[in-house]
Amino acid sequence: MKTEDKPGVHLEVDPNKLDSKIKSFEYNGNHYLYVCHIDKYSDIPGGHKDDHPDRVKILVKSFYGKYLNMDVSLEEFNEDAFQARLLKEVDENLISTEPSY
């Protein structure tokens, strides 16, 4: 019996917004840029009133100029089901229907 690995991506999570870096991944023959960080401004004690250390913010940009903005709980981000949700969102929102130049 032949088994195929399901495609997936590995996202690196930065500890906060101020220290987040632009990274990239390849999925289904396409390249994407992304920023992924815990939803807090910095590691300064006391934090910021808008900090949500239990949330993960993800922004993915395709090279066709389309964006995907996700805000998920840290618990959901660490589950296997998140990978399927992310790839479904990429397929639905970032695959270009425009012809290449």
C-alpha positions in Angstrom: 0.0 0.0 0.0 1.4 3.4 -1.0 1.2 6.2 1.5 1.9 9.8 0.8 3.0 12.4 3.3 0.5 15.2 3.5 2.0 18.5 2.5 2.6 20.9 5.3 4.6 23.9 6.4 6.6 24.6 9.5 5.9 28.1 10.9 8.4 29.6 13.4 6.7 31.7 16.1 8.5 34.8 17.3 8.1 35.8 20.9 6.5 39.2 20.3 5.6 41.8 17.7 8.7 43.9 18.1 11.1 41.0 17.6 9.2 39.4 14.7 11.1 38.6 11.5 9.9 38.0 8.0 10.3 34.3 7.0 9.3 32.2 4.1 7.9 28.8 3.2 7.1 26.8 0.1 3.9 25.0 -0.4 2.5 23.3 -3.5 5.2 24.8 -5.7 4.6 28.4 -4.5 6.6 30.6 -2.2 5.1 32.7 0.6 6.4 35.3 3.0 5.1 35.2 6.5 5.3 36.8 9.9 4.2 34.8 12.9 4.3 36.0 16.5 2.8 35.8 19.9 0.3 38.7 20.2 2.2 40.9 22.6 4.3 43.9 22.0 7.5 43.0 23.9 8.9 41.0 26.8 9.0 44.1 29.1 7.6 43.2 32.6 4.1 44.4 33.0 3.4 44.3 29.3 1.0 46.4 27.3 -2.7 46.7 27.7 -3.3 45.2 24.3 -1.1 42.1 24.9 -2.7 38.7 24.4 0.1 36.1 25.1 -2.4 33.3 24.6 -2.9 34.3 20.9 -0.8 33.9 17.7 -0.9 36.4 14.9 0.0 35.1 11.4 0.3 37.2 8.2 1.1 35.4 5.0 1.8 37.1 1.7 1.9 35.5 -1.7 4.2 36.7 -4.4 1.1 37.6 -6.3 0.4 40.3 -3.7 -2.5 38.6 -1.9 -2.5 38.5 1.9 -3.9 36.1 4.5 -4.3 37.4 8.1 -5.0 34.9 10.8 -5.4 35.3 14.6 -5.6 32.0 16.4 -5.3 30.8 20.0 -1.9 29.4 21.0 -3.7 26.1 21.9 -5.2 25.9 18.4 -1.9 26.8 16.8 -0.2 23.8 18.5 -2.9 21.3 17.3 -2.5 19.1 14.2 -5.8 20.5 12.8 -4.3 23.9 12.5 -2.0 22.8 9.7 -5.0 21.6 7.6 -6.8 24.9 8.3 -3.8 27.0 7.3 -3.3 25.1 4.1 -7.0 25.3 3.3 -6.9 29.1 3.8 -3.8 29.4 1.6 -5.5 27.4 -1.1 -8.7 29.4 -0.9 -7.2 32.9 -0.6 -3.6 33.1 -1.9 -3.6 30.9 -5.0 -3.5 33.3 -7.9 -6.1 33.3 -10.6 -4.1 35.9 -12.6 -1.8 34.9 -15.4 1.9 35.1 -14.7 3.9 37.8 -16.5 
